[in-house]
Amino acid sequence: MSTQTTVIEAGSKSTSAVMREVWAYRDLFMFLTLRDIKVIYKQTVLGFLWAFIQPFFSVVVFTFVFGHMAKVPSDGQPYAIFSIVAVVPWTFISSSISASGQSLVSNLNMISKVYFPRIIIPFVPVTAKMVDFGISLILIVAGMLYFGINPGWSILYLPIMILLMYLTAAAFGVWITAFAIQYRDVKFIIGFLVHLLMYAAPVVWPASLVKETYPVLWPWYGLYPIAGAIDGIRSVLLGSTINWDLIGLSALSTSLLLTSGIMYFMKRERYFADVA
Amino acid sequence: MIRVENLSKQYRIGAKVERARTLSEAVGSFLTSPLRNLRRLQGLTSFREDDEENVLWALKDISFEVNQGEVVGIIGRNGAGKSTLLKVLSRITPPSHGRVSIGGRVSSLLEVGTGFHPELSGRENIYLNGTILGMRKAEVDRKFDEIVDFSGVEKFIDTPVKRYSSGMSVRLAFSVAAHLEPEVLIVDEVLAVGDMAFQKKCLGKMETVAGEGRTVVIVSHQLDMVRNLCKRTILLEDGKKMLDGASADVIDSYLNSAIPEGVKPLFEVEEDSEMDIQIVAGRVLDAEGNLCANFDIYDKITLEIDYHVRSKIIGPTLGFEVYSGGVVLFASFQSDEQSNNSHQYDPGSYRCRMRIPSPLLKPGRYYLVFSIGVPRRMSLQRIEQALIFDVEMITKAGAYLSYSADRPGTIAVPIVWEQWP
């Protein structure tokens, strides 16, 4: 007989108690993530190729519209490769945000029938999307080989930038999941939110454009978490100047967004079954 | 061991909506509706002192203790707070006041197969469902062969669950649940859904669990199951603990308090346009089609049910249970004789007639429960004590002694006797 005791009371749990529970349920997190990975391409013809096709066609369209027609500057690089290295991480962030909005629907039954630390829910779709991201890195490698890009030593920073990208997506995911459970307005918001977020981030245009056009705004631009993640990945892959000030501020705003999101989520999670 | 102290839970019920009387009021209320909605949605989880009237106390000041190895049943009418208590004990919803402490590893089963994904194989679902129920991967690894054996679906273990028959997936799901090894088990009666064989397996497994010195709390409508499994029973009424004691005593006084004075040959239910399918009325009829609540043992008894279908629905089935003295004598479903229940119902009104053969029911009082649902998936409506009627032995009193109420046996069946010199 174990000495474990479960206490059920009104009010929120302590952070350390939640951390212990998350650790105890780490296998569930793994299997939920595996579920999301396995299920997404079931009964499709192209399967994992989709992870490839989506960013590929975005790049084709962007290169034509923004690169050739609108002549958007691309920091001296061919527009196609300039766009590939940003569209791939952007696809990860945007699909994580959309998946977070739906994670309520796909886990509603579990929430109302069984207890587990709910905080793992928003991290599941984001983690599962990392597989797609990994696959679409092939697109980046192919593009870099084709355009003969040598990133140099700065590529060593890539893992840090990917971590920043993951945390940014998770921060948005936590907020969206917590809102989506009580306010069904979220499903209407996500569609255009993703568009707004993309045009606010240096995806189709270079971050240097902000510096030139709005020099006053530039020191604050990093407050937008996605800006640092996208610009960071682009600069380490293309071997261009790394805007550490921008990335540093984004890292800070991402951690604020994530911590506050987790705190808000934990305050709300006990009531999910009541309001869902 | 479980200790429940002064447990209360409140829910917010919908506040009254004021109707607009003029166009300008309507426009005004349309424009301010987002604000109202926001307040309403926030209000779902915040409670102020001043609006007691919009608050429903699903549980009020409940205290009890369950000792190690004890098996306790929790009974009560619909809305008495059984499900809420179950959800609080399972940590699905928090209490508003009070405290529960549970010693030992807890598992709660509100349904079997939570989290099953149709696209995943049986193997993948065993791991997913097992970890959802709180097992570690290593634990599932260890029990995997046993789980597969118990379920009897070895051949299909790598087939997606969507290709399984519903019986197979229920067996697999139950098999995972049956291999949990909690010290404290909290179960809902949903475990008793499914076919008879499955129900028996459920009950058998629960008895083993109880026999192994584990603490079990069962929440159920099925009084005969509670009577069989639990020594002690707690009766809830309007969110309060009414009785707590030996199962036989509690169940008997529950039945006595629950028995309405007379018989009830018809019932009507208020229509609810939200329900896709709903039983709206029912009657007990004699051979001439007149309402009747007092039958002779040889009389033909006909049940009649009216129901509405409001939007297309696939595979629903009507059912009824005949209770006598708190025990289900038998149950019947419209789909009993159909192997494949995927009939689609178009919107409209339907009427069903069910004939109960005679003689079958011994003299006594019978209670009927009607339900409508999709087999093994969901129960949509359940009407307790919908109809009540008496059966007496009038026409042939004394001639057939085995049919009389004071003879052993619960049913009256004519048996053909042949004899040779």
HADDOCK unambig.tbl for C-alpha pairs under 7 A between the chains (distance, minus, plus):
assign (segid A and resid 1 and name CA) (segid B and resid 104 and name CA) 6.83 0.50 0.50
assign (segid A and resid 2 and name CA) (segid B and resid 104 and name CA) 5.59 0.50 0.50
assign (segid A and resid 3 and name CA) (segid B and resid 103 and name CA) 6.80 0.50 0.50
assign (segid A and resid 3 and name CA) (segid B and resid 104 and name CA) 5.98 0.50 0.50
assign (segid A and resid 4 and name CA) (segid B and resid 103 and name CA) 6.00 0.50 0.50
assign (segid A and resid 4 and name CA) (segid B and resid 104 and name CA) 5.00 0.50 0.50
assign (segid A and resid 4 and name CA) (segid B and resid 105 and name CA) 6.45 0.50 0.50
assign (segid A and resid 5 and name CA) (segid B and resid 101 and name CA) 6.72 0.50 0.50
assign (segid A and resid 5 and name CA) (segid B and resid 102 and name CA) 5.54 0.50 0.50
assign (segid A and resid 5 and name CA) (segid B and resid 103 and name CA) 4.33 0.50 0.50
assign (segid A and resid 5 and name CA) (segid B and resid 104 and name CA) 5.71 0.50 0.50
assign (segid A and resid 6 and name CA) (segid B and resid 101 and name CA) 5.54 0.50 0.50
assign (segid A and resid 6 and name CA) (segid B and resid 102 and name CA) 4.97 0.50 0.50
assign (segid A and resid 6 and name CA) (segid B and resid 103 and name CA) 6.29 0.50 0.50
assign (segid A and resid 7 and name CA) (segid B and resid 100 and name CA) 5.66 0.50 0.50
assign (segid A and resid 7 and name CA) (segid B and resid 101 and name CA) 4.36 0.50 0.50
assign (segid A and resid 7 and name CA) (segid B and resid 102 and name CA) 6.35 0.50 0.50
assign (segid A and resid 8 and name CA) (segid B and resid 91 and name CA) 6.98 0.50 0.50
assign (segid A and resid 8 and name CA) (segid B and resid 99 and name CA) 5.67 0.50 0.50
assign (segid A and resid 8 and name CA) (segid B and resid 100 and name CA) 4.91 0.50 0.50
assign (segid A and resid 8 and name CA) (segid B and resid 101 and name CA) 6.18 0.50 0.50
assign (segid A and resid 9 and name CA) (segid B and resid 94 and name CA) 6.75 0.50 0.50
assign (segid A and resid 9 and name CA) (segid B and resid 95 and name CA) 6.20 0.50 0.50
assign (segid A and resid 9 and name CA) (segid B and resid 98 and name CA) 6.31 0.50 0.50
assign (segid A and resid 9 and name CA) (segid B and resid 99 and name CA) 4.80 0.50 0.50
assign (segid A and resid 9 and name CA) (segid B and resid 100 and name CA) 6.60 0.50 0.50
assign (segid A and resid 10 and name CA) (segid B and resid 94 and name CA) 5.87 0.50 0.50
assign (segid A and resid 10 and name CA) (segid B and resid 95 and name CA) 5.26 0.50 0.50
assign (segid A and resid 10 and name CA) (segid B and resid 96 and name CA) 5.38 0.50 0.50
assign (segid A and resid 10 and name CA) (segid B and resid 97 and name CA) 5.77 0.50 0.50
assign (segid A and resid 27 and name CA) (segid B and resid 131 and name CA) 6.51 0.50 0.50
assign (segid A and resid 27 and name CA) (segid B and resid 136 and name CA) 6.16 0.50 0.50
assign (segid A and resid 27 and name CA) (segid B and resid 137 and name CA) 6.01 0.50 0.50
assign (segid A and resid 28 and name CA) (segid B and resid 128 and name CA) 6.91 0.50 0.50
assign (segid A and resid 28 and name CA) (segid B and resid 131 and name CA) 4.97 0.50 0.50
assign (segid A and resid 28 and name CA) (segid B and resid 132 and name CA) 6.04 0.50 0.50
assign (segid A and resid 31 and name CA) (segid B and resid 128 and name CA) 5.63 0.50 0.50
assign (segid A and resid 32 and name CA) (segid B and resid 128 and name CA) 6.90 0.50 0.50
assign (segid A and resid 39 and name CA) (segid B and resid 119 and name CA) 6.41 0.50 0.50
assign (segid A and resid 110 and name CA) (segid B and resid 114 and name CA) 6.01 0.50 0.50
assign (segid A and resid 110 and name CA) (segid B and resid 115 and name CA) 5.90 0.50 0.50
assign (segid A and resid 112 and name CA) (segid B and resid 92 and name CA) 6.40 0.50 0.50
assign (segid A and resid 113 and name CA) (segid B and resid 110 and name CA) 5.77 0.50 0.50
assign (segid A and resid 113 and name CA) (segid B and resid 111 and name CA) 6.92 0.50 0.50
assign (segid A and resid 114 and name CA) (segid B and resid 92 and name CA) 6.30 0.50 0.50
assign (segid A and resid 115 and name CA) (segid B and resid 90 and name CA) 6.60 0.50 0.50
assign (segid A and resid 115 and name CA) (segid B and resid 91 and name CA) 5.82 0.50 0.50
assign (segid A and resid 115 and name CA) (segid B and resid 92 and name CA) 5.46 0.50 0.50
assign (segid A and resid 182 and name CA) (segid B and resid 41 and name CA) 6.99 0.50 0.50
assign (segid A and resid 270 and name CA) (segid B and resid 93 and name CA) 6.13 0.50 0.50
assign (segid A and resid 270 and name CA) (segid B and resid 94 and name CA) 6.10 0.50 0.50
assign (segid A and resid 271 and name CA) (segid B and resid 45 and name CA) 6.83 0.50 0.50
assign (segid A and resid 271 and name CA) (segid B and resid 93 and name CA) 6.28 0.50 0.50
assign (segid A and resid 273 and name CA) (segid B and resid 92 and name CA) 6.34 0.50 0.50
assign (segid A and resid 273 and name CA) (segid B and resid 93 and name CA) 6.04 0.50 0.50
assign (segid A and resid 274 and name CA) (segid B and resid 93 and name CA) 6.64 0.50 0.50
assign (segid A and resid 275 and name CA) (segid B and resid 44 and name CA) 6.70 0.50 0.50
